[in-house]
Amino acid sequence: MNPEPGRDEVTTISTMTAQNVRVCAVVLNYLNYDQTILCVRDLLAQDHPFLDVVVIDNHSPNESLVRLQEAFAGESRLAVLQTDRNLGYAGGNNYGARWRFEHAAVDFLLIINNDVRLPDRATVRRLVEFAKDRSDLGGVGPAVVTCSGFPQGPYRRPRAALRTLRNLLPIFPLMFRFWRRFSKEKKPGPWYAIVGAFMLLKAEPFARAGFLDEQTFLGAEEYILAERFRKIGLRFYHYPLVTVIHNHQEGAIVRSGGEGRHFPSGLASMLHYFREYQGASGLSLRLYEVSARLYCRVFLPIRRRFLI
């Protein structure tokens, strides 16, 4: 990889045009190198001229590293790295971000799941154009939809008690998702959090916020980063005028190798978020945990079968 311009050039984002803002996409792989290759090809096809890619294999116990190196041999805008152990989703992405910071200057980091596809070649450029002059912006995300067209995010600040009710009465959030699917409102603006599968982050504030919380293994990354941004006076924005497709059902677990580590996937991370970032009580955490386990055993298989 030969990222340009070099570290010695000092230019603030606010004085740049969108065309010369330096963006690095960090893509985390675990086992599923076929998905990763498709995602990276979409990134390399983007029309933003200063975009490079760092692929991190999260110590996959298969031939992922070799396959990825073969697929992108000779690609000057891409580096393929491997961790010495499975660092989880936060740790793996942080590994790639820190490596990129050490090797050349960068203005934005794009944290993107390997199961995300970019049908529009202008996605990154349009997000940069929106984000570069907003001083209160820590990160921005596009409209994210599943393969069946259901929207994911953006998110309001979650509460343990409300999440418990949602888990016990899942019909109401599903009705809301149906309404959002057909809603015509598409206005960019600030939100508490965006979908963690695709986050375009200003690089310096992301580092100042402490990167992603590595006390999580899989889940709650966007909520925790939202809290960290708030502490330094920044926030997330949602830009629904461009859309990416998230093949969430296929990639949700394999993206970081979380099979069997927690049930349901992400529960331990959400408990950590409510405990450490909202100071939730022991009772509310226990009620949330019970409701989440019930939801994943009973309701989630039904939802995935018919809606995603």
Secondary structure, DSSP 8 states (H G I E B T S, - for coil): ---SS-TT----GGGS-GGG--EEEEEEESS-HHHHHHHHHHHHT-S-TTEEEEEEE---SSSHHHHHHHHTTT-TTEEEEE-SS--HHHHHHHHHHHHHHHHS--SEEEEEETTEE---TTHHHHHHHHHTT-TTEEEEEEEEE-TTS-EE--B----HHHHHHHHH-THHHHHHHHHHHH------EEESB--TTEEEEEHHHHHHTTSS-TT-SSS-HHHHHHHHHHHTT-EEEEEEEEEEEE-HHHHTTTTTT-TTTSSSTTHHHHHHHHHHHH---HHHHHHHHHHHHHIIIIIHHHHHHHT-
